[in-house]
Amino acid sequence: MKKVLIIDDSPFMTQMFSLRLNSTGVEPLIAGDGETGIKIAKLEEPNCILLDISMPKMDGWEVLIKLKADEKTKNIPVLILTNSKGTAEEIQKGKDLGAAEYLMKVGQKVDDIINVVKKYL
């Protein structure tokens, strides 16, 4: 079974995406902060990671840098899923740091985001 790690401090978002992924036959893994997300990524080696940017303790940028610097996790596609500004600079920063996609939570249907995730499974 394919696994997707959701790293997001919003219980609402993690539950919503977990339920939707589960209904499509994908096993969701959940981390409520960046530190936990990195640990789970190394342990479980998911097929894809959905990563929020604005989180306490360790923001998504730092998580992305650490994931891409680690031999065990560097090839896992990371999809940024955020409510951040989504400016051209932020999108470029995500790509420069190794993100496969930069997706906005607002203004997109959950199914559209799930379809993007499926491209990386």
BELKA-V996364 format. One record per pair of residues at least 24 apart in sequence whose C-alpha atoms are under 10 Angstrom apart, sorted by sequence separation. I is the first residue (numbers start at 1). J is the second residue. D is the distance in Angstrom with one decimal. If there is no record, write none. Layout:
# BELKA-V996364
I&J&D, I&J&D
This chain:
# BELKA-V996364
1&25&7.3, 2&26&5.3, 3&27&4.6, 4&28&5.1, 5&29&4.5, 6&30&5.0, 7&31&4.8, 8&32&5.2, 9&33&5.6, 32&56&9.3, 33&57&7.2, 34&58&5.3, 35&59&9.3, 74&98&8.7, 76&100&9.3, 77&101&8.5, 78&102&9.0, 79&103&7.1, 80&104&8.1, 81&105&6.0, 82&106&8.2, 83&107&9.9, 1&26&6.3, 2&27&6.1, 3&28&5.8, 4&29&6.0, 5&30&5.8, 6&31&6.2, 7&32&5.9, 8&33&6.2, 9&34&8.6, 33&58&7.1, 34&59&6.5, 38&63&6.9, 42&67&8.7, 80&105&9.6, 81&106&9.6, 1&27&6.6, 2&28&8.7, 3&29&6.9, 4&30&8.5, 5&31&7.4, 6&32&8.3, 7&33&6.3, 8&34&7.9, 33&59&8.2, 34&60&6.7, 37&63&7.9, 38&64&9.1, 41&67&8.1, 47&73&10.0, 6&33&9.7, 7&34&6.6, 33&60&8.9, 34&61&9.5, 35&62&9.7, 36&63&9.9, 45&72&7.7, 46&73&8.8, 48&75&9.4, 49&76&7.1, 50&77&8.8, 51&78&6.8, 52&79&8.7, 53&80&7.1, 54&81&10.0, 7&35&9.4, 34&62&8.1, 35&63&7.6, 38&66&7.7, 39&67&9.9, 42&70&8.7, 45&73&6.9, 47&75&9.3, 48&76&5.7, 49&77&6.3, 50&78&6.1, 51&79&6.0, 52&80&5.9, 53&81&7.4, 54&82&7.4, 69&97&9.9, 7&36&8.3, 8&37&8.7, 34&63&5.7, 38&67&6.8, 42&71&9.5, 43&72&9.2, 44&73&9.9, 47&76&6.2, 48&77&5.1, 49&78&4.7, 50&79&4.9, 51&80&4.7, 52&81&5.1, 53&82&5.9, 54&83&7.9, 65&94&9.8, 68&97&7.7, 69&98&9.9, 7&37&5.6, 33&63&9.4, 34&64&9.1, 37&67&9.5, 42&72&6.3, 43&73&9.6, 45&75&9.8, 46&76&7.1, 47&77&7.2, 48&78&6.1, 49&79&6.0, 50&80&5.9, 51&81&5.5, 52&82&5.0, 53&83&8.0, 54&84&7.2, 64&94&8.4, 67&97&9.9, 68&98&6.8, 6&37&7.8, 7&38&8.9, 35&66&9.9, 41&72&8.6, 42&73&6.3, 45&76&7.7, 46&77&9.1, 47&78&9.3, 48&79&7.6, 49&80&8.2, 50&81&6.1, 51&82&7.5, 52&83&8.0, 53&84&7.1, 66&97&9.9, 67&98&9.3, 68&99&8.9, 5&37&7.6, 34&66&9.9, 38&70&9.8, 41&73&6.7, 42&74&10.0, 49&81&9.6, 50&82&9.3, 52&84&8.8, 61&93&8.8, 65&97&6.4, 81&113&8.7, 5&38&9.8, 7&40&9.6, 17&50&9.5, 61&94&7.7, 64&97&6.9, 65&98&8.0, 7&41&9.7, 60&94&9.7, 64&98&7.5, 65&99&9.6, 79&113&9.7, 5&40&7.9, 6&41&9.9, 38&73&8.7, 41&76&8.8, 62&97&9.7, 64&99&7.4, 5&41&7.2, 14&50&9.7, 61&97&8.0, 4&41&9.5, 79&116&8.9, 61&99&9.8, 79&117&7.7, 5&44&8.8, 13&52&9.9, 78&117&9.5, 4&44&9.7, 5&45&8.9, 6&46&9.9, 77&117&9.3, 3&44&8.3, 4&45&9.2, 5&46&6.1, 53&94&9.9, 79&120&9.3, 3&45&8.2, 4&46&5.5, 5&47&8.0, 6&48&8.8, 7&49&7.4, 8&50&8.1, 9&51&9.9, 10&52&9.2, 78&120&9.2, 3&46&4.9, 4&47&5.9, 5&48&6.4, 6&49&5.9, 7&50&6.1, 8&51&6.4, 9&52&7.9, 77&120&6.8, 2&46&7.4, 3&47&5.4, 4&48&4.9, 5&49&4.7, 6&50&4.8, 7&51&4.9, 8&52&5.2, 9&53&9.7, 10&54&10.0, 76&120&9.1, 77&121&9.0, 2&47&6.2, 3&48&6.9, 4&49&5.6, 5&50&6.1, 6&51&6.2, 7&52&6.2, 8&53&8.1, 9&54&8.3, 10&55&8.8, 1&47&9.7, 2&48&8.7, 3&49&8.7, 4&50&7.2, 5&51&8.2, 6&52&8.3, 7&53&9.1, 8&54&8.3, 9&55&5.9, 8&55&7.0, 9&56&7.7, 7&55&9.1, 8&56&9.8, 51&99&9.4, 49&99&9.7, 8&59&9.8, 49&100&9.8, 50&101&9.5, 51&102&9.5, 52&103&9.6, 8&60&8.8, 48&100&9.8, 50&102&9.8, 51&103&9.7, 52&104&9.7, 7&60&8.4, 50&103&9.4, 52&105&9.4, 7&63&9.3, 50&113&9.8, 50&117&8.2, 49&117&8.6, 48&117&7.3, 47&117&9.6, 48&118&9.0, 47&118&9.9, 48&119&9.8, 49&120&9.5, 6&78&10.0, 48&120&6.5, 4&77&9.9, 5&78&9.4, 6&79&9.7, 7&80&9.6, 8&81&8.8, 47&120&7.4, 48&121&6.8, 4&78&9.9, 7&81&9.3, 8&82&9.0, 47&121&6.0, 6&81&9.4, 46&121&9.6, 21&110&9.9, 20&110&7.9, 21&111&9.4, 24&114&9.1, 20&111&7.9, 13&105&9.1, 26&118&9.3, 17&110&7.4, 21&114&7.1, 16&110&8.3, 17&111&9.3, 20&114&7.7, 24&118&9.6, 26&121&9.2, 17&113&9.2, 21&117&9.3, 13&110&10.0, 17&114&8.0, 21&118&9.5, 4&117&8.4, 4&118&9.7, 2&118&9.8, 4&120&9.9, 4&121&8.6, 3&121&8.4, 2&121&6.9
